[in-house]
Amino acid sequence: MTHADPAAPGIAPDLLADLLAFIDTPQTDAASQTAASADRDDAAFNALALRLFAHQFQHNAAFRRYCQQQGKTARTVRHWRDIPAVPINAFKDLTLSCVPPEHCERVFMTSGTTRGDVKGRHYHPHLQVYDLSMRRHFAERVMRGVPRMRMGIVFPTEAMMPNSSLAHYLALAKEHFGTDDSAYFIGPDGLDANALRDTLLDVVKQGEPYALLGASYSLVHAMDALREQGVAVKLPPGSRLFDTGGFKGQSRELAMDDFYKQLSEMFGVPAEWCINMYGMTELSTQFYDDGNATLPAIKSGPHWIRSRTVDPMTGQDVPKGERGVLTHCDLANFNSVTTILTEDVGITVDGGFLLLGRAEGAQAKGCSMAVDAFLQAARA
């Protein structure tokens, strides 16, 4: 069990302790879950979401003003689905934090690819909750029962990118799940293709499972560099590939099926062991699929995050099986806002959701209008 630090800033010790305990407590397996246990899990999630909403309503001034404009207060909101969703772009225009930014241990910043140099900022008074969230879910969805394995990281270190949530995430993966011979392959001079090549050949020789992790675009660069050297390998059984983030104009674009086909062929890893993570700087919890043998693959999260697909014009859920904009309620977002309206289109299906891409047309207009409404209310 993970215990809360009573001196941790920005949240009452009992609420922090209950949040950490909720994340750290295994839930009933979905396949064997009864209606009664599902109701208990839902009730526990809802109770904690409402406590966090009350905390954020009290201490996050911009969020409080928006909620009041919507007629939502700690007295009137009775279910997590009724917590007002904050448009993700609001993180670029406002300080969404329950404590002063100068009291935060870490500030994660977005890449700034959608609005030039304007970066979203996510303030973390401490990383107890973020780190536990990452470790618990990564162990289940990526490691799948293996305590540690040799890892290669095709992404910069935390020292190189101190404001990158992905750099921190991958550092946690290496620290808590990697063996001592795990290594980074991107340094100040870029990709060390020779070191990557030599490591892959050594892994094949040793015959032990290997995990190669990185941003989607960095894995494209790695494949291009290995291809130039005439290198392709068949990693040992049990190896896995991990990617996240898409391409964002930082490498050649690949269709999803081409990308995973090339990954599988270059490294000799079956598509069902090519795992994609869907996450964002503005969240403290990540979603995974169970491999990419079938596309698009179903994404799902752990028991401390819930997702909806909504019409951004109304904020109401769309029927299951229809396209809507993804909205996530992440209990690990204790210091900012739990509930975020993304700009990603998805379809709710059994077991999770299908991620279809960025909002366009009327859905993009609805997201833009939601941002305008939030900023107008928050700055009033």
N, C-alpha and C positions, 0 to 999 in steps of 0.2 A: 504494500500500500504506500502511495506517495502522500507525504504530509505537507500541509501548507506552512509557509513561513509566516509566523504571526506579524513580522515586521514588514511584510511585503506591502508596497504602497497601492492605493487606489481601489481597494475592495475590502469589505469587512472580512475579518479572519474566518468567521463561521461560513460565509458564503463561498469564499475561496476554498476552504476545506471540503465543503460539500460538492463543489464543482470538480475538484481533483478526484474525489472519491467516486463521483458518478462516471467520470471518464475512465477511471482505473478498474471499475467493476465490470466483469464480463456479463454480457447479456445473453438471454436465451437464444440459442441457435434458431435462425428463421425457419429451417426445415422442420424443427420439432416444437416450434412455439405454439402454445395453445392460445385460444382467444383470451383467457384470463391473464396469462403472462404478458400477452401483447398489450392488454389494457393497462397492466401495472407499469410496463415500460413507457407507454404513452403518457400515463399520469405523472410518472417521475420526471420525464422530459419536460412536460408542460409546466409542472410546479417550479422547476429550476429556471426555465425560460422566463416565467413571470417574475421571479425574484430578480433575475438579471435585468429584465426590462425596467423594473422599479428602480434598481440601482442606476441604470443609464439615464432614465428619465430625470432622476434627481441631480446627477452630476455632469451630464453632457448637455450643456446649454443649447447648442444648435439643434440637437436631436429633440430636446424637450419642446422647443418652440414649434418645430414641425409637427410633433405629435399633438400639441394643443390645437394647432390649426386643423388637424384631422379629427379633432374631437376624441382623441385617444389619450387616456391617462392611466396611471397605475390602478385606479379604481374601476375604470370601465373596460380595460382589456382583460379578458378572462381565458384566452387561449393563444398559444404561440402563433397561430395563423393570423391573428388579429394585430400582432405587433407591426407597426408601420415599417415597410421596407425602405431602406435608404438607397437611392440610386448609387451605383458604384462610382460614378464620376464625381460625386460629392466629396470623395476622399482627396480629390485634386484641388478643390476650392475652399475647403473648410478644415479646421482642426477638430476631428471627431475623436475626442479623448475625454475620459472621466477624470484624468489628472493632468496637471500642467505638463506640456511636452518636455520641459527641462528635467522633470522627475522620472522620465522613462529610461529604462535600461537600453532599449533598442528601438530604432525607427526603421521599418522596412519601407522601401520606396519602389514604386512601379517603374517599368522600363521607359515610360513616356513616349511610347510609339504611336499612340492614337492622337495625342495633342502636342506634338513637338516636344519641347522641353518641360512641359507641365507634368509633374509627377504626382501620383497619389501617394499619400503618406499614411502608414498604419503604425500607431504608437503602442508600444508594449512596456508597461511599467516594470515588468520582469518577464522571464521566459519560462517560468514553471509550467504554465498551462500549455503554451505552444509546444514546448518540447515533449511533454507527456502525450499530447494529442498526436504528434508525429510518431513517436516511438510505438505507441500502442497499435496504431492502425498499420504502420509500415511492417511491423512484425507479422501481423495477420495476413496482409494482402500481398506483400512482396517477398518476405522471407519464407512464409508458409511453413513454419515449424522448424526451419533451420536457424540455430542460434547465431552463427557467424559464418561468413564465407569471404573469400578474397574478392575485393572490389576494385574497379577502376572508375574514376570520376572524370568525365569529360566536361568539365565546367571549372571556372575559376574558384579559388579558395575564398574563405570568409575574409582573410586579410586583404585580398585583392578587391572584393566587393562587399564591404561591411554592411551596406544597406540592402542587400539582396536577400529576400526570404528564401529563395532557392539555394543560394550559397550556404546559408545556415542549415537548411533542410538536408542538403547533401553531406555537410560536415557531421550532422547528427547520425546520418546513415553510416558513414565511415567509422565514426567513433563507437557507436553502440552495436553495430552489426558486422563491421568489417574485421578481417584478420590483420595482423601486424604488417603483412606485406601488401596491404591495400595501398593504392597510390592515386594521385592526381596526374592528369596528362595535359592540363592547360596551365601555363605559367605566364610570366610577364611577356614572354616572346611569342605567345600563342600556343598552338597545338604542338606537342612533342610527338610527332608521328613515329619516329624511330623507337622511342620508349614504348609506345603503345604496341607497335608491331612486335618488338622483342618480348613484351609481357604476354601477348596473346599466344605467341609461339611457345613460350614457356608453360603457359597454362595448359595448352594442348598436350605438351610433353608430360606434364605432371598428372594430368587426368582428373583433376579436382574441379568441381563446379565453380563457376566464376560469374560475377555480376558486373555488368557494364552499365553505368548510370550517367545520364546527362540530359541537357536540354535537347529537344528534337533537332534544332538547327545545328548544334555542336556535333551530334551524331552523324548528320549529313556531311559536315566537314571531315569527320573522322573517316567515313566511308570513302569519300573522294580521295583523301590522302593515302589510304591503304590501297585503293584501286590503282593509284599512280605507281605504287611500289609492286604491283602485281600480287598483292597479298589477299587471301581469303582463307578463313579458318573454319573448322568445325569444333566449336567449344564443347567440352565434356557434357554428358547428360546431367541435367539438373541446373545447368547454367541459365541465366535469365538476362534479358535486356530491359532497360527502364528508360522511358523518355517522357518529357513533359514540355509544354509551352508552345508547341508549333514552331513556325519558322520566322514570323515577324520580320520578314524582309532581310534577315541576317544570313541567309544561305539560299541556294537555289530551291525553288518551290517544288514540292512533290505531292502528288495526290496521295491520300491516306493509304490506299491499297498498294500503291507503288512503294511508298516509304517502308511499310512493314514487310513487303516482299523482298526489298533490297536488304533490309536489316537481317532478315532470316537467312538469305543467301550469303551475305558477307560473313556472318558470324556463326552460321550453322546452328541457329537456335530456332526451334519450332515457333510458329506464330502465337501459339497459346502461352508461350513464355516470354512474349514481347509485351510488356506491361506498360500501359500509359497512365500517367497521373494527371488529373484535371484539378488544378488549384489556382489560387490567385493571391496576390499580396494582401488583398483586403480581407481575406479569410485566414483563420488559424487552423483549419482542418482541410484535409485533402480527400479527393475522390479517386478511386481506382477502377479499372476494369479487370477482368480475369483472363487477360490475353486478347490478342487481336486476330484470331483465326477467322472470326466472323465480324464484318464491319457494317455499320458502326457498332462498336462494342458497348454493352451496357455499363454505365458508370454507377457506382454506389458509394455511400459513405458509412461511417460508423454510427453508433447509437446516439452520439452527442451532436449530430447535425441532421436536419430534415430539409427536404427540398420540395418545391412546388413549381408548376409551370403556370404562368399567369398572362393575362392580357395587360400589357403595360399601360394602356389607356384607362383601364378601370381598376387594376390591381386585383381583379377576381380570377380565381382558378379557371383554366380552360379544361374542357372534358379530357379525361384520360385518353391517350392515343392521338390527341391533336397538338399541333405546334403551339408553343408559348415561350415566353421569356423565363429563364430559370431564376428562381428566387430561393435563397438559402438562409436557414436559421441555424447559426453556428454558435453553440453555447461556449465554445472556446474563445469567442470574441468578447470577452468579459469587459474590456476597457473601452472599446469603440462602440459598435452597435452589433447586436446579434444578427439582425435580419437585413439582407442585402439584395437589392434588385440588380441582377447582372445585365449585361448586354448580349448574353449568349442565348441562342434559341435551342430548345430541347423538346423532347416528347417524354412524358411520364409513361413508363411501362412497368410490368411486374419485375420486381427486383432492383429498380432504380430508374435511370433515365438515359435516353440517347442524346448525345450532344451533337447538334447539327451545324453549328457555326455561329457567326455574328449576326445580330439583328439587322434586318434591312427593311426598306419600305415603311409600311405603317408601323411595324414593330419598333424600328429604329426611331421613328417619330415619337412613338409613345414613350420610349426610354428618355428621349431628349426632353419631352414635356415634363416627365417625372423629375428630371434633374432641375429644370427651371422652377418647378413648384417647390421643391425642397429648398433650393437656394433662396428663393423669395421669402419663404417662411422662416428659415434659419437665420436670415440676416435682419429680420424685422425688428 
